[in-house]
Amino acid sequence: MKALRMMTLLTSAAAFLIWGQISSGEAATSLGEFCWQTPGGTTKLAVTDMGGGHFLLNGRSTHPDGTVTAEYGSAEVVGASVIISGTGTRGS
């Protein structure tokens, strides 16, 4: 019985600490969708500000032959510069 009480106490303490970490986290902020067109097709990306100069990018590119590429990546603000890394996967 004593072991069960100790386990209940430890489980409750762990849940309290985990909830505190989750509830104190910063929420991401959507900055909207950005779209541009080039001779290589149209790209539409959603940008999410994760805080601290970190941004997530996701969206798609539609190519002149009608195929679609899923795009994703990230951007980092470093001083006065923005470093962007992205990857695309072309669908069938």
Number of C-alpha atoms within 10 A of each C-alpha: 6 7 8 9 10 11 12 12 12 12 12 12 12 12 12 11 11 11 11 11 10 9 9 8 8 9 10 13 12 13 11 10 13 11 12 10 12 9 7 11 15 15 19 18 20 17 21 19 18 14 11 8 12 15 20 20 20 18 18 19 23 17 17 12 8 9 12 19 18 17 19 18 16 17 18 15 13 10 7 5 8 11 9 13 11 12 12 15 12 13 8 6
